[in-house]
């Protein structure tokens, strides 16, 4: 079972999602029902709902980019290390995802705040599972996984 610890640092989130903890729990429960692969495991991650300043500071500190971004992921393990842990351990902490409220809200073609938010936290979660998009083939594989997870939570 995948579980999230949701921390809301920017109160603007509450304008669009009344209770972020409950919202994410419901989405992850749907994901867990469809994804039986992790049924006997306890897999955790932290989701920090931030604003511009916080994510910009983290982006500068860890990625050496002095700008705000929409989502950051900090996996605890490489894909290979995580695979070993998934075989040998029952409880695993995946890492952290940070999402910037203003990057969602300020998107020019934003039609649905929650849909965009879902895309971002799922993107972050796929990173925590060890995937990246540095190469085109990796990007395609990652997009496929994201699409699959999105279909699980949006049915």
NORTA-V566329 format. One record per backbone hydrogen bond with DSSP energy under -0.5 kcal/mol. NH is the residue of the N-H (numbers start at 0). CO is the residue of the C=O. Records with the same first field share a line. If there is no record, write none. Layout:
NH = CO ; CO
//
This chain:
2 = 42
4 = 44
5 = 3
6 = 4 ; 46
8 = 6 ; 48
9 = 48
10 = 8
12 = 9
13 = 10
14 = 11
15 = 12
16 = 12
19 = 16
22 = 18
23 = 19
24 = 20
25 = 21
26 = 22
27 = 23
28 = 24
29 = 25
30 = 26
31 = 27
32 = 28
33 = 29
34 = 30
35 = 33
37 = 34
38 = 35
40 = 37
41 = 89
42 = 0 ; 40
43 = 41 ; 91
44 = 2
45 = 94
46 = 4
47 = 45 ; 96
48 = 6 ; 46
49 = 47 ; 98
54 = 50
55 = 51
56 = 52
57 = 53
58 = 54
59 = 55
60 = 56
61 = 57
62 = 58
63 = 59
64 = 58
65 = 63
66 = 64
71 = 97
73 = 95
75 = 93
76 = 93
81 = 77
82 = 78
83 = 79
84 = 80
85 = 81
86 = 82
87 = 83
88 = 84
91 = 41
93 = 43 ; 91
94 = 43
95 = 73
96 = 45
97 = 71
98 = 47
99 = 69
100 = 49 ; 98
103 = 99 ; 100
104 = 100
105 = 101
106 = 103
109 = 106
115 = 111
116 = 112
117 = 113
118 = 114
119 = 115
120 = 116
121 = 117
122 = 118
123 = 119
124 = 120
125 = 121
126 = 122
127 = 123
128 = 124
129 = 126
130 = 125
138 = 134
139 = 135
140 = 136
141 = 137
142 = 138
143 = 139
144 = 140
145 = 141
146 = 142
147 = 143
148 = 144
149 = 145
150 = 146
151 = 147
152 = 148
153 = 149
//
